Structure formats: C-alpha cells, structure tokens
Amino acid sequence: MTPEIVVAIRDKKLLPVAELDRGFIRPQYPMQVIVSYYQAGRICDYIQSRWGADKLLDMVHSFAQLKTTPDVIRQDLAMEPEEFDRQFLGWLDKDVGKNRRTLDKWRTSLKDLVQQAKNKNYDEVLKEGEEVRGLYPEYVYPANPYEFMAEADLAKGNKQAAAAILTDYEKWAGGIRRR
C-alpha cells in the first residue's frame, strides 16, 4: 500500500461502494483511479474473508445480469450498501489504521533516515531504520528502510543481518503482500 493510498484512507477519500465506479470513470483527484482499484481489491478481500469465495462468484453472476452495485449488495450480501460501507471501513481500519495514524511521524522519520544514510551514519541508520520500519512495515517502494538498513549492515561487515533484513523486505515486496 503506497503512502498515497494511506493518505486517501486518512482523508476519507474512499468512495461508498454504491459509487465506486465513479472513481474509475470520473476521478476527482490525481490518484483516485489507483485508490479505487485498491479499494475494490480490498472489498473483495473483505467479502471473501467474511462470506467466502463462493459469495464473490455469486456477485459476479449478479453483475453479469447487469444489476447495480446496490442491488447486488442487497441481494447477495443481504444488507444495505451503507451498512456494508460501515462494516468494510471498520474491517479496513483494523488492517491499515496504524499506518493512517502514524503516517506523518513515518514521513518525518524516513526523511531523517535518508539523511543518516547519505551521511553514512550506519549506527543511526540501523537504530532509526527499525523505528521507521515499525511505523510502516509494508513500505517497500523507493527509499525504504529495508535497503538502507541492509546497506548499513553490509558497511559494518554484518552480512547475516543484511540478509535477514532483505529477507523480511522480500516477504513484503514479493507481490506487495497483503495481510
């Protein structure tokens, strides 16, 4: 999950399920298409975790009959779309709420970590890297703490620690792991 998606969640820019198509067709801000794809994928994760994969298949069949999203939610999940949104957002917050709450601290800490790495302050990189990684462990995009920490470990001659941190990085980066 990119920081832009975390910001969209934090700023309550996810669309109601009944209006999610609008995020693909008529985006209102630059990252909305990507945010909508993320949201749609997480909605599928939520439905599968709560009702099972067969329910997703039922919904696909309902959509194939050209039913609207609100009608599909009512028919296949037996709830109103607004209630679905409320429950989905609660589920999502349990998964990503920590990132939303710590995003500003993470950004500040990551900037400091980048500076420490540029200055080759390897002890500080390793110390601060653990904190930055703990705030947002799934951040595996450019300028991530895993790579800075591995570089610091290698500079200090600790190949085993570098391999361990890169193994953890690979777990998150391998297909951008979802919990």
GUVODO-968153 format. One record per atom (N, C-alpha, C): residue in one letter; x, y, z negated. Coordinates in steps of 0.001 Angstrom, whole numbers, padded with zeros to 6 digits, always signed. Example, Ala and Ser with C-alpha at 12.3 -4.5 7.8 and 13.67 -1.06 7.14 Angstrom:
BEGIN
a+013190-005690-007800 a+012300-004500-007800 a+013200-003300-007800 s+012850-002250-007080 s+013670-001060-007140 s+012900+000030-007870 
! end
This chain:
BEGIN
m+000845-001160+000000 m+000000+000000+000000 m+000897+001231+000000 t+000680+002084+000977 t+001501+003281+001107 t+001065+004356+000116 p+001951+005305-000161 p+001558+006405-001041 p+000345+007185-000515 e+000209+007278+000802 e-000935+007988+001384 e-002257+007306+001014 i-002245+005993+000950 i-003450+005266+000551 i-003718+005477-000928 v-002661+005469-001735 v-002829+005726-003165 v-003434+007116-003372 v-002948+008107-002611 v-003490+009471-002710 v-004963+009479-002319 a-005312+008772-001252 a-006716+008725-000827 a-007600+008118-001913 i-007117+007085-002571 i-007878+006473-003663 i-007976+007454-004828 r-006847+008052-005179 r-006823+009006-006297 r-007763+010185-006047 d-007760+010673-004808 d-008561+011849-004461 d-009985+011499-004039 k-010366+010235-004252 k-011720+009748-003969 k-012135+009982-002511 k-011223+009614-001603 k-011486+009773-000176 k-011960+008482+000491 l-012124+007405-000288 l-012686+006194+000304 l-014149+006467+000606 l-014598+005939+001706 l-015977+006163+002123 l-016910+005123+001511 p-018164+005476+001322 p-019142+004454+000921 p-019188+003364+001995 v-019428+002144+001601 v-019427+001027+002551 v-020413+001275+003697 a-021521+001921+003412 a-022517+002191+004447 a-022013+003177+005494 e-020954+003916+005179 e-020417+004930+006092 e-018993+004619+006545 l-018496+003446+006232 l-017095+003128+006507 l-016746+003246+007988 d-017662+002913+008871 d-017390+003027+010310 d-016980+004445+010699 r-017508+005434+010002 r-017187+006836+010293 r-015683+007087+010148 g-015036+006402+009244 g-013598+006576+009045 g-012777+006132+010242 f-013308+005227+011034 f-012631+004767+012245 f-012998+005626+013447 i-014256+006035+013512 i-014797+006709+014697 i-014591+008218+014658 r-014851+008827+013500 r-014739+010281+013360 r-013941+010624+012094 p-012636+010357+012113 p-011852+010635+010912 p-011854+012124+010570 q-011871+012409+009276 q-011913+013782+008791 q-010550+014287+008304 y-009568+013413+008185 y-008225+013823+007782 y-007236+012884+008472 p-005966+013301+008597 p-004995+012570+009434 p-004845+011078+009151 m-004852+010655+007906 m-004621+009241+007582 m-005915+008439+007423 q-007059+009007+007754 q-008324+008335+007434 q-008502+007005+008164 v-008043+006892+009374 v-008186+005612+010081 v-007418+004518+009334 i-006198+004822+008923 i-005388+003842+008193 i-006018+003535+006837 v-006488+004568+006160 v-007148+004376+004871 v-008387+003503+005043 s-009132+003733+006112 s-010346+002942+006358 s-010009+001481+006658 y-008927+001238+007388 y-008504-000148+007620 y-008116-000811+006300 y-007389-000082+005477 y-007033-000617+004161 y-008298-000928+003367 q-009213+000032+003323 q-010446-000158+002556 q-011234-001355+003080 a-011356-001479+004389 a-012105-002602+004968 a-011455-003935+004583 g-010135-003978+004633 g-009440-005209+004245 g-009646-005550+002778 r-009589-004542+001928 r-009793-004782+000508 r-011241-005147+000204 i-012186-004605+000969 i-013585-005017+000812 i-013711-006505+001120 c-013043-006955+002171 c-013071-008390+002488 c-012427-009203+001365 d-011315-008714+000818 d-010680-009398-000318 d-011656-009504-001489 y-012340-008412-001760 y-013290-008379-002878 y-014437-009361-002654 i-015005-009329-001472 i-016120-010231-001172 i-015663-011679-001288 q-014499-011983-000738 q-014005-013359-000823 q-013750-013757-002272 s-013169-012861-003059 s-012867-013221-004448 s-014132-013398-005279 r-015176-012660-004953 r-016405-012727-005759 r-017409-013752-005232 w-017582-013796-003904 w-018619-014663-003334 w-018058-015819-002496 g-016788-015771-002144 g-016182-016841-001359 g-016131-016516+000126 a-015277-017255+000830 a-015065-017029+002258 a-016319-017296+003077 d-017159-018219+002628 d-018387-018509+003374 d-019299-017289+003449 k-019282-016460+002421 k-020108-015252+002421 k-019624-014276+003487 l-018314-014192+003660 l-017783-013346+004736 l-018261-013842+006100 l-018280-015142+006268 l-018763-015707+007525 l-020244-015403+007726 d-021026-015507+006664 d-022443-015135+006747 d-022593-013689+007213 m-021758-012830+006673 m-021832-011413+007033 m-021450-011191+008494 v-020447-011913+008975 v-020060-011802+010384 v-021242-012179+011270 h-021942-013247+010894 h-023117-013662+011676 h-024201-012588+011631 s-024378-011963+010492 s-025376-010890+010386 s-024983-009694+011243 f-023713-009335+011231 f-023264-008229+012078 f-023421-008585+013561 a-023229-009862+013908 a-023399-010298+015297 a-024841-010117+015764 q-025766-010096+014822 q-027178-009844+015139 q-027477-008341+015180 l-026403-007537+015168 l-026477-006076+015251 l-027203-005441+014075 k-027092-006068+012923 k-027660-005479+011714 k-026724-004386+011209 t-027272-003401+010545 t-026466-002319+009993 t-025732-002805+008748 t-024697-002082+008397 t-023942-002439+007191 t-024837-002459+005956 p-025671-001424+005728 p-026542-001501+004546 p-027454-002735+004562 d-027971-003085+005739 d-028837-004268+005814 d-028058-005556+005540 v-026834-005628+006028 v-026013-006817+005793 v-025683-006936+004299 i-025354-005837+003661 i-025058-005857+002227 i-026292-006329+001450 r-027429-005761+001791 r-028668-006150+001095 r-028987-007624+001315 q-028922-008075+002557 q-029304-009449+002893 q-028306-010472+002356 d-027030-010265+002641 d-026046-011311+002352 d-025441-011231+000955 l-025457-010040+000354 l-024886-009911-000986 l-025954-009624-002040 a-027177-009441-001585 a-028322-009234-002482 a-028118-008054-003434 m-027655-006952-002868 m-027517-005729-003667 m-027591-004517-002756 e-027837-003387-003358 e-027857-002137-002609 e-026422-001708-002314 p-026198-001056-001188 p-024839-000614-000848 p-024200+000263-001920 e-024978+001104-002584 e-024437+001970-003622 e-023915+001144-004817 e-024626+000080-005148 e-024172-000797-006229 e-022931-001564-005793 f-022900-001982-004536 f-021708-002637-004009 f-020505-001703-004152 d-020670-000435-003737 d-019579+000536-003834 d-019090+000667-005278 r-020008+000788-006207 r-019649+000950-007610 r-018831-000246-008100 q-019287-001450-007784 q-018583-002648-008234 q-017245-002826-007511 f-017229-002540-006217 f-015984-002649-005451 f-014934-001678-005987 l-015316-000437-006227 l-014356+000550-006724 l-013828+000170-008105 g-014665-000409-008941 g-014201-000905-010240 g-013182-002017-010073 w-013464-002936-009170 w-012539-004038-008880 w-011216-003492-008329 l-011312-002558-007395 l-010117-001983-006780 l-009278-001239-007814 d-009940-000522-008714 d-009206+000227-009733 d-008416-000699-010654 k-008956-001865-010937 k-008213-002833-011759 k-006930-003265-011061 d-006960-003282-009725 d-005811-003722-008947 d-004814-002595-008695 v-005287-001417-008339 v-004384-000341-007917 v-004465+000907-008788 g-005261+000877-009816 g-005440+002062-010658 g-004160+002560-011282 k-003258+001649-011657 k-001997+002071-012262 k-001225+002944-011286 n-001176+002559-010014 n-000458+003353-009013 n-001070+004743-008888 r-002371+004793-008920 r-003085+006063-008808 r-002739+006970-009985 r-002680+006401-011164 r-002426+007192-012366 r-000964+007627-012502 t-000032+006880-011930 t+001389+007190-012110 t+002048+007754-010853 l+001281+008066-009828 l+001845+008481-008544 l+002752+009713-008668 d+002315+010732-009364 d+003126+011951-009463 d+004433+011689-010197 k+004380+010939-011283 k+005601+010587-012024 k+006515+009746-011141 w+005945+008815-010384 w+006721+007970-009486 w+007446+008818-008444 r+006742+009760-007829 r+007365+010608-006798 r+008555+011382-007363 t+008361+011984-008517 t+009436+012748-009151 t+010614+011841-009480 s+010330+010693-010042 s+011386+009743-010415 s+012107+009205-009185 l+011371+008946-008105 l+012001+008443-006885 l+012932+009489-006292 k+012536+010760-006307 k+013417+011821-005791 k+014718+011856-006582 d+014625+011717-007894 d+015823+011702-008726 d+016676+010472-008417 l+016022+009338-008224 l+016755+008111-007891 l+017513+008270-006569 v+016878+008880-005584 v+017539+009106-004292 v+018792+009954-004500 q+018668+010993-005317 q+019828+011854-005580 q+020929+011094-006305 q+020553+010280-007282 q+021551+009480-008003 q+022272+008529-007035 a+021526+007943-006100 a+022139+007040-005118 a+023084+007805-004195 k+022673+008991-003761 k+023554+009807-002903 k+024846+010154-003620 n+024734+010420-004919 n+025902+010781-005721 n+026707+009567-006198 k+026243+008381-005838 k+026900+007120-006219 k+027007+006950-007735 n+026001+007427-008446 n+025894+007232-009898 n+025192+005897-010138 y+025945+004816-009946 y+025341+003492-009901 y+024703+003049-011207 d+025283+003408-012331 d+024650+003045-013609 d+023279+003714-013731 e+023201+004978-013330 e+021923+005703-013364 e+020942+005114-012354 v+021438+004736-011187 v+020570+004115-010169 v+019924+002859-010738 l+020715+002037-011401 l+020170+000789-011944 l+019181+001058-013080 k+019512+002014-013923 k+018620+002348-015037 k+017318+002975-014526 e+017438+004017-013718 e+016253+004709-013216 e+015480+003855-012210 g+016201+003023-011477 g+015557+002166-010483 g+014531+001240-011113 e+014857+000704-012288 e+013896-000172-012986 e+012622+000584-013333 e+012767+001825-013786 e+011590+002624-014123 e+010756+002921-012880 v+011416+003343-011820 v+010707+003677-010576 v+009996+002439-010040 r+010690+001334-010056 r+010105+000077-009570 r+008916-000324-010430 g+008995-000128-011716 g+007889-000472-012607 g+006662+000389-012386 l+006860+001629-011960 l+005726+002530-011719 l+004945+002152-010460 y+005639+001574-009479 y+005001+001306-008175 y+005762+000161-007503 p+005639-001054-008028 p+006463-002172-007545 p+006227-002549-006086 e+005060-002249-005550 e+004790-002646-004173 e+005282-001638-003143 y+005957-000571-003590 y+006516+000385-002635 y+007791-000210-002044 v+007698-000642-000780 v+008813-001292-000090 v+009137-000583+001219 y+008728+000646+001309 y+008936+001446+002510 y+010280+002157+002396 p+010635+003006+003370 p+011940+003676+003288 p+012166+004383+001942 a+013436+004383+001528 a+013860+004986+000256 a+013170+004312-000921 n+013252+002982-000960 n+012632+002238-002064 n+013688+001869-003108 p+013262+001685-004345 p+014232+001404-005414 p+014964+000069-005253 y+014348-000892-004610 y+014990-002199-004452 y+016326-002067-003710 e+016292-001351-002597 e+017503-001217-001794 e+018563-000388-002519 f+018140+000689-003206 f+019096+001491-003963 f+019737+000658-005070 m+018924-000137-005740 m+019445-000949-006838 m+020386-002040-006321 a+020029-002663-005208 a+020899-003696-004632 a+022240-003094-004212 e+022187-001914-003615 e+023423-001234-003220 e+024274-000925-004455 a+023652-000480-005528 a+024382-000183-006763 a+025001-001454-007346 d+024217-002544-007354 d+024754-003808-007861 d+025960-004262-007045 l+025865-004148-005719 l+026994-004548-004868 l+028207-003661-005114 a+027988-002356-005271 a+029100-001434-005537 a+029794-001764-006854 k+029026-002314-007792 k+029596-002687-009096 k+030114-004134-009091 g+030013-004809-007929 g+030535-006161-007801 g+029610-007248-008312 n+028348-006937-008501 n+027400-007913-009043 n+026487-008428-007922 k+027035-009368-007141 k+026290-009918-006005 k+025051-010690-006455 q+025137-011355-007586 q+023994-012132-008085 q+022815-011218-008410 a+023071-010091-009060 a+021993-009145-009388 a+021419-008530-008109 a+022288-008225-007141 a+021820-007671-005864 a+020911-008676-005160 a+021315-009935-005165 a+020483-010972-004535 a+019136-011102-005246 a+019143-010998-006562 a+017892-011121-007327 a+016944-009974-007005 i+017457-008752-006947 i+016593-007611-006670 i+016079-007667-005234 l+016905-008125-004304 l+016451-008240-002913 l+015451-009387-002743 t+015570-010411-003562 t+014577-011489-003543 t+013227-010958-004008 d+013239-010145-005058 d+011998-009522-005524 d+011425-008593-004453 y+012293-007833-003821 y+011884-006946-002713 y+011206-007753-001611 e+011816-008867-001266 e+011273-009712-000196 e+009874-010231-000544 k+009653-010542-001819 k+008323-011006-002239 k+007271-009944-001950 w+007612-008678-002215 w+006662-007593-001966 w+006584-007233-000491 a+007721-007226+000181 a+007768-006770+001570 a+007332-007828+002564 g+007386-009092+002201 g+007039-010170+003131 g+005561-010119+003496 g+005220-009323+004485 g+003825-009185+004890 g+003093-008188+004007 i+003832-007381+003247 i+003262-006423+002309 i+002229-007150+001444 r+002754-007878+000503 r+001978-008763-000383 r+000818-008052-001062 r-000278-008730-001120 r-001450-008269-001877 r-001588-009127-003102 r-002108-008508-004165 r-002333-009299-005369 r-003698-009898-005300 
! end
